[in-house]
């Protein structure tokens, strides 16, 4: 019986249509604060080395977990780690739970727990690896999904979202899209900038020719990756949240900054600047918005770091209205030395805008 149930869980390295359909309809967030990603069908094909685990019935996915293999920096070395991108469940699957399932004893939990305990992503694999899984989850979702007890994940940090917005962004003659021939040198600067960080990867850097740089007398002194992204804002908590969703977008100019039905923004990563060039960042962000025809962008920064938070610039209207919602960074370490684990836990983590949007 157990083997027959285990066979219900399918594994693919190409996104199945039914998985895409489930993810497109999934609402992200917690009660009172919900949004829906609108670019899933496009972005899912950009994942690096993905593994889709899913339960399908009548060509409809009821549950899916997606894990991406990715080389990341750790103590100035490169290790292949495992990023958990999607946890999604159809309403029918969620409502079919029982006490046994809630405790994590279902056949589905056992199957995924085996993966999380060994990091062997294929049935034919049977080796002792030294690696880790990590994921980003809302605090309430972490408790409700019970990742700690079910799969052994632990809390290792938090991060915040910082918004930069302008009603009328300005172009700048010193800002350019990065040339392919310049990528190697720029990535070296990014590695230098994030030398003390864990999780740094070039998996989604320089994609779609969307890396922008500021040049001072021909020298690249700052840069940022900026990917166009869209989401639908379903609800925000409290009176202020309802006001933001239902009223502010219809005031003059406000729809440029926030459009609940189709909010367009830039999801960024890989921001850096050379010493004594912090003053170039506001000009760079202004120009990136103007070049891409956007009015807002988001930057994510680990709470162990204040490099971005301390920049001397005016963030704009959206930052003032935005709810300050901390997101948890959780991980599960497998056969890793304690010194390496503690360095990850106690130091800043690089955050990819592709991953969190």
PEURRA-V629045 format. One record per backbone hydrogen bond with DSSP energy under -1.0 kcal/mol. NH is the residue of the N-H (numbers start at 0). CO is the residue of the C=O. If there is no record, write none. Layout:
# PEURRA-V629045
NH CO
NH CO
This chain:
# PEURRA-V629045
4 0
5 1
6 2
7 4
8 5
9 53
11 51
19 15
20 16
21 17
22 18
23 19
24 20
27 34
29 32
32 29
33 234
34 27
35 231
37 229
42 38
43 39
45 42
50 66
51 11
52 64
53 9
54 62
56 59
59 56
61 54
63 87
64 52
65 85
66 50
67 82
68 48
69 80
71 78
72 199
73 76
76 73
78 71
80 69
81 131
82 67
83 133
84 65
87 63
89 61
93 89
94 90
96 93
101 97
102 98
103 100
104 99
109 105
110 106
111 107
112 108
113 109
114 110
115 111
116 112
117 113
118 114
124 121
130 333
132 331
133 81
134 329
136 327
141 137
142 138
143 139
144 140
146 141
149 145
150 146
151 147
152 146
153 330
155 328
158 326
159 300
161 298
163 296
164 314
165 294
174 171
175 212
177 210
181 178
182 179
185 181
186 182
187 183
188 184
189 185
190 186
191 187
192 188
193 189
194 191
196 193
197 347
198 72
209 206
211 223
212 175
213 221
214 173
215 218
218 215
220 213
222 271
223 211
224 268
225 209
226 266
228 264
230 262
231 35
232 259
233 33
234 33
240 236
241 237
242 238
243 239
244 240
245 241
246 242
247 242
249 246
250 247
253 250
255 252
256 253
257 253
261 258
262 230
264 228
265 295
266 226
267 297
268 224
271 222
273 220
276 273
279 276
280 277
283 279
284 280
285 281
286 282
287 283
288 284
289 285
290 286
291 287
293 288
296 163
297 265
298 161
300 159
302 157
304 301
309 305
310 307
312 310
320 316
321 317
324 322
326 158
327 136
328 156
329 134
330 153
331 132
333 130
340 336
341 337
342 338
343 339
344 340
345 341
349 197
355 351
